[in-house]
Amino acid sequence: MTEAVRFTKRYGDVAEAKADGVTYTPRALADFVAGRIVASADLPSGRPARVLDPAVGHGELLLALLSQLEGPVEVYGYETDPEALTEARQRLAAARPGAVLNLRLGSFLDHVLDDHAGGLFGSAEPYDMIIANPPYVRTQIMGADRARQLAQQFGLTGRVDLYHAFLLGMATVLAPDGAAGFIVSNRFMTTKGGASARAGMVDGLRLREVYDLGDTKLFDAAVLPAVIIACGKAAEPTTPSFASIYQSKAEPTHTATDPLAALGREGVAELPDGRAFQVHHGTLDNGGTPAGVWRLASEGVESWLATVEANTWGTFRDIGKIRVGIKTCADKVFLPKTWDRELELHRPLTTHHTARRFRPEPPNRQVLYPHHTVDGKKQAVDLAQFPASRAYLEEHRATLEGRSYVIEAGRQWYEIWVPQNPADWPAPKLVFRDISEQPTFWMDLERTVVNGDCYWLTGNEDLLWLALGVANSTFIERFYDRRFNNKLYAGRRRFITQYVELFPLPDPESDAAQQIVAACRDLYAAIDGGPQPEAERHVDQMVWAAFGLPVEEV
């Protein structure tokens, strides 16, 4: 699948050597997907089955599918790399001499866009089976014009990824009683950027099975894959099954030969290489909304979440708006690692380098921050009042004026591009890192400016202390996994706005909540003298109890 190579050559946004999106499918995974397609397919009688791979690569997916099919078959495919296509044609011809091969050098999406109504290969006949591992290529690589064209054709919104268009393009050419299997990034199931593609698949197909393959490392590339099995619209609607598998430190309950074999059972499976994986089975829940986040639902998970909901007063979103830190678009000028002089406009800076649970390390960086608030409105300062800062900025004027978009926006040449609200910095703030294995939230009482490598929230101080305890608990780790179903490698999670704003809060007037607030304040003060594991454990236990749940090992 080398659609991405064509985009890197056409637009030149990245080096060809990077070849973003080119990730060939391991045979074990190809066999798994092919098997699930065949199990779901209602193959025609009296004519050859029509099979499509829209990004053929070296033919591994088609070989896997053909090995599980009997009878006559017509094979269709697209590939943008001529060498890969030649190899695929040779391999397929050798493996299935009687198959009719219709393999074309070119882009599947070009033909969907150019000949959408008339079908592909000059035929209006849809395909009985589709198997695909579409390329992962972001807007900035494929080019804005191409991304806009794909977005308009397929109704995509937000940050367009090439495989979103592939998924919807394939849905338009699958036979009503056909079956398809897609290998995608599991981010597709939970990100805002994947919402329109999720909606298109829910509306255009009958979803059957979803497998979140998590951190199984089935690919050499750093992609966490998922497999989607779907049928055409003629199939009877059913609730799709959902299975997930992620590496675990829990005690194994059984053994398996590999991650795909482990999917057949619930619990923790130990592999021959010593790794252990937790497998969960349930059904797909998207909140009843076609564009909704896909997550695994089961009787146990739903009961657990219902208990949380019954003990939830509000969410972090009710405290205030979660924001990302400042973005200068000229960090070497505004926040170098070291300064050779003192400036009037220096402000202490919070970055992820000082991150620590509950209380951060003391700030060790400074930012030149040329903004203030006048009559409740954000303004650039008058540099005439700050001669040392003005002299420094004048030294870097050419660099700063090179940010033409600042000038075009009617801003002063010396402004930070995204300064946020200067009036918020003196207030107590809840600050947190984006990616971490363990949630890392802390209270900022040092009046710092927050850098763009962190998120922050300000509002009622007692609610912030309550949120601090909840956010750093093992409860929130369990809530995150059950509510959002989205992990990265090595158990890490992404703490971004769309998730954190939905973190629950117990009733702040309750005794349990007020005890959490008091304990977090005490813990903040005590951490200055060193780690406080017992105090953290005490807060953790109180958070579980506040939501009516017993403490679980996470």
N, C-alpha and C positions, 0 to 999 in steps of 0.2 A: 504494500500500500504506500505508494510514493506520490500521491497527489500533492503532498507538501513540497516536494522537491520542485515541482512546476511553479508553485507560488514563490518559493525563494528565488528561483531563477528569474521569474517574470518581474517581481517587484524589488528584489535586491535589498530587502529590509534586514535580512540576516545573512550570514555567510552560508554558502552552500554546504559546507562541512557540517554545519549544525543540523541541517535537514530536519527541521522540526516536524513532528508528526509521523515520522517513519519508524514504526515499531512493529516488526513482523510477529505474527502470532505463533507461540509455541505449539507443537503438535498436540500435546496433551490437552491444552485448552481448546484447540480446534476440534479435536475428537469429541470433547464434552459438548460444545455448542452444536456440532453437527448431530449428535445423538438426541439432544433435546428438540431440535428442529424436526427430525424424522418422527419422533414420538408424537409431535403435535400436528403433523402434516396430514391433510386429506388429499392424497395424490390422485391425479386424474387417471381414468382408464381409457384405453383406445387411442392414446397419443403419447408421445414422449413428454416426460416432465421437464419443465423449463426452469433452469437454475441460474441465479444471478449472484455474482460477487462484484460490487461496484468499484472495488479497489484491490485488484487481484494480487499484487505483489508477486511472490514466487509461487503462488498457487496453493499454499498450505491449507487454507480454509476449503477451497473447492475439492482438493484431494481428500480431505477428511469427510466431506459430505458425500462425495461419489463412492467412497469405500463403504458407506452404509446404505446405499441405494441399489436396488435391482431394477432391471428393465431398461428400456431405452430412455435416453436423457439428452437434452440440448443444453449446452453450457454457454452462458453469456458472461462477459466481464469487460471491465475497463481497467487500464493501467497507463500511467503517464511516463513510466521508465521503460524504454524499449528493451534494455537488457533483461530486466525482470520479466517483462512480458514474454520474451523469447524463451526464457527458462521455464516459465509457467506453462507455456504451450507444449513444450517438449515433455514435461513431467506429466501433464494431463493426458496427452496422447499415448504415452507409454502405460499409464495406469488404467486407462479406459479407452482402448482402441476404437470401440464402436460408437463413442460419444461424438455428437456433432459439436464442434468448438466454434463459437462466435466470439472471439476475443479481439478487442479493439484498442489500439493505441490512442489514448485521449482521456478526457475527464468525464466521468459519469455526470457530474453536475452541469457541465456544458451542454450535454445532450438533454438533460432534464429541463434546463432553462430554455434551450433553443427549440426543442421539439416536445414540449411538455404535454400537449394535447394529443399528439400522434403516437406516443409510445417511443420506445427506444429501438435502435437498429432498424428503423423504418417499419416497425410492426406495432400494431395496437394491442397485441396480446400481452397481458400481464404475466408475472412470474409466479410459479407455483411455490418456489422456495428461494429465499434470499439469505445469504450468509455474509457477514461483513464485519470488518474491524476498521471503521472509518478513521482517517487521519485526524490528529488533534492539532489544529492550527488556529491561533488567535488572530483577531482583526489586524493587529499591528504587523503581522507577517504576511497575510494574504493581500493587504492593501485596502484602503478605505473604500475605493470605488467598487471593488469586488464584494466586499462585505456588505455594502449598501444594496447592491444588486441582489445578493442572496437573501438579505433581510426582507426586501420588498417582495420577492417571489414567494417566500415561505412564511411570511408574517412573523419573522424573528425580531425580538427587541433586546435592548441591552447590549452587552459585549458578545458579539457573534463569534462562535467557534465553528470551524469548517464542519466538524462532525455533526453539529446540530442540523445543518442544511442537508447533510447526507442522510440523517435519520428520517427527516421529513420527505426528502426526495424518494427514498426507498419505500416509504409508506404509500406514495402515490402510484407505484408500479407493482405492488403486491396484489396477487389475485384475491378476490373476496374470500375464497376458501383456502388460500395459501398459508404458509407458515414462514417465519423469519427468525433469525437469531443475530443479535447485534452485540459486539463487544465495545463498551464505551468506558470513559473515565467515570468513576463513581461520583465525582463532583457534579455531574449532570443531574443527579437525583435531588440535590439539595441547594444548589446555588441559585441566586436570582437570575443570573445569566442564562440558566437552563430552563427557566419557567415556560417560555413560549414553546420551546421544543418539547417539553413534557406535555404541555397542553395539546400540541399537535399530534403526539403519539397516542394520548388517551382518546382523542376525538377520532383519529384516523385508523386505529387498529384495535384489536382485542388483545390486551395484554394478558399473558398467561403465567409467566414465571419471571422473577427478578432474583438475581444472585449478586450480592455485594461481596466481591472477592477480597476486599480489604487489603491488608499488608501481607498477602501471601507471596509476593515477589515472583509471580509467574512470568513477569516481563523483566528484561534486563533494565529497561528504562524506569525512571521514577514515576510510574503511573500506577494508581490504584484502580484496578479494573472492576467493571460490573458487566454482567451478561443479562440481556433482555430477550426473552422469547415471546413472540407475539404471533397472532393469527390475523387473517383478513377480516373485514367487517361482517362477512357472512357467518362467522363462527358464533356460537352461543356465548353471550356474555357471562363471565364468571369472575369471582374475586381472585385476582392474581396471587399466587404464592410468593413468599419473600424469604430468602435465606441469606444469612450474613456469616462471614468467617473472619476473625481477627486474632492476631497473635495474643497469647495470654500467659500470665505467670501462675495461673491457678493450677491446682493439682489435676492431672489428667484422669479422665474416667474411662478412656479406652484408647486404642491405637489405630492408626491409619497409615496407608502407604504414602499418601501425598495429600495436599490440601483439597483437591477435587474429590478424592475418595472420602475425606473427612466430612464433606458436605452431606453425605447420606445419613448422618446421625446427629442427634442433639448432644450438646455437652462439650467437654474439653478433650480433644484428640491429640495424642503425642505422635510425632512423626519420627522416622528412623534417624533424622539428622538432629534430634533433640529438641526441636521447636515444638511448642504446644499451641493449639488454636481452639478458641471458643466458637462454637457453631450455634446459631439460633435459627429457629424456623417459625414462621408465622405467615401473615398475609400483608399485602401492600396496602398502606393507608396514605392517602394524599389529602386528608381533611375534607373530602367531598368536593374538592376544587380541581379541575383538570390541570391547572398550573401549579398546584400545591406541591410542597416538598414531599418526596417519597420517603416513607419510613416503614420499618418493620412493626407490625402490630400482632400481638398475641394476647391470650387471655391474661397471662401473668403481667405483661407489660401494661395492658389497659387498666387492670385493677390497680397497679402501682401508681400510674399517672392519675387515676381517678382519686386516689387518696391524697396525692399532692394537690390536685385541683381543689379538693374540699377544704384544704388547709391554707390556700393561697388567698392573700388579701389583694395583691397587685403584682406587677412585674417591675423590673428595673426601668422599663420605659416610662413608668409612672413617676419616677424620680426626676427625670429630665432627659434631654436628648443626648445620646452617646455620640461623641465626636472623635475624629482622628486628630492627632496633634498638628502643629504648624508644618507647612511645606514652603520652604524658601525659594526653591528652584535655583539656589546659589549657595549651597551649604558651605562651600569653602570660604565664602565671604562672611556670611552671617554667623556660622557656628563652627569655626575651625577647631581642631582638637586642642590646640593651645593658642593663647593670645600673647602677643609681645607688648601689649599696653593695656591700661585700664581705660574704659570708655564710660561716659555718663549713661549710655543706653544699654549697658550690660544688665541682663536678667539671668537668674539661675535657671538651668535647663534640666528637665527630666528626660532621660532616654532609657532604653531597655537595659543599658549597661548597669544601671543602678537598681534594677528590678529586684525586689525581695517581697515575699509574702507579708502582708499586713503593714510593715514599715520598710520603706526603701533604704538603701544605702544613701548617705548624704550626697547631694548633687555635686558633681565634680566638673561640670561643663557650664559654659555661659553662652548666651546667645545675644547678639546685638538685635534689639527689638525696637524698631522705629515706629511704634504705634501707641496710641493712647485713646481714651474715651473723652469726648466733649459733648455735654448735654445729652448723654446716653447714646451717642453715636460714635462708631469707630472711625478714627482719623489717623492719617500719617502725622508724625510730629513735625514741628517747624525746626529744621536742622540748624537754623541760625542760633537757637538757644542751646545747642549742644556742640560746641566747636570741635572738641576732640573726635566725637563720633562723625561729625561732618567731614573732617579732614580724612579720616580713615575711609569713609564711603567714597569720597572723591577719588582716592587712590584706585578704587575698584569700579569707577563709574563706567568704563567701557564694558566691563563684564556684565554689570547690572543692566545697562541700557541694551545689551544684547538680548535681553528677555523682551523682545518686541511686544509680546502679548500683554505685558504689564502696561506699557505705554498705550497700546491700542485700547485697553480697558479703561483709559482715563485715569490711571493711577500715577503716583510719583515714581520716578525711576529707582528710588532707593527703598521701595516698599518690599516687604515679604509677600509672596504671591498669595498664600493662605495663612493669614495671621490669627484667625479665629477672633474671639471677642476679648480685647484687652481687659475688660472689666471682670472677666471670669477668673483670671489667674490668681488673684489674692485669696479667692474663696477655697475652702476645703474641697478636695477633688478625689474621687475614686479613679485610680489609674490602673491600666492592665496591659499586659503583653498580648500580642496576637497569637503566636504559635508556641505551645508548651505542652509537655506531658502532664504536668500538674498545674492547675489554675494558679496564676500568679497575679493577684490583685493587691494593691496597697493604697493607703491613704496618704495624700500629699497635703501637709500642713505648712509647707515651706514657701508657699506663694510662687511656685515655679511655673515657667512656661513649659508646656508638654510638647515634645518633639513628635514628628510624624511617624516614628516607629512605635508609638503607643496610642492607645485609645483612652478617653477620659470622660468622666461624668460628674456634674456638679448639681447641687440641689439642697434639699433639707438635710442638715448635718446628721441628725439621728438616723434618717433613712440611709444615708451613706454608710454609717457604721454598721447598720443592720445588713446592708448589701455586702459589705466587706466580709462579714462572717459567713454569709450564704455562699458568696462567690468562691471563697477559699476552701470550701468543705468538700469532703468526699461525696456528700449528697449531690452536689451540683455536677460532679463528674458522672454519677449514675444518671442523673436527670438529662444531662447533655447526650449521653449515649442512647438513652431510650426515647428521648424526644426528637433528636435531630439525626441520629444514626449516621454520623459522619466523623470518621477518624482519619488521621494521616499515618505515616509509618511510625513504628516503635511506640504506638499508643499515644502519640501527640494529637492534640486537638487544636482547632482554630477558634479563638475567642474573638469573633468579629461581631459587628453591630447586629446583624440579622439574627444571631443566636443569643447574645448577651442581653439584648433588650427584652427577651422573653423569659429570662431567668425569674423564678417566682420569689415572692417575699411573703412571710407570714404577717399576720396582723400586727402592725407596729405598736398597738396599744396593749397587746397581750403580755402577760408576765414573761412568757418564753422569749418574745422578741426583745423586751427591755433587758432581760438578762444577757442576751447575745450582745446587745449594744454595750452594756457595761463591761462585759468580758473582753470585747474587742478593744475598747479604750484602754483597759488595763494591760492587755497584751501588747498594744502599740507602745506603751510606755516602757514595758519590761524588756522588749526586744532590743532596746538601746544598750542593754547590758549583756546581750548574747542570745542565742537561740532559746526558744521556750517551747519545746515539743509537748510537754504535758499540758500547758495552757492551750496550745493549738488543738490538741486532742479533745480537751474539754469543750471548746467552742464547736468543734465538729460534732460531738455528741449532742449538744444542745440544738444544733441546726436540724439534725435528723428528727429529734423529738418534736421540734416546732412544726414539722410537717406530718406528724403522726405516724412516723415510720421507725422501725428498729434499725440500728446501725448495720450496714452491710460492708463486707470487705470489698474494696475496689482495687 
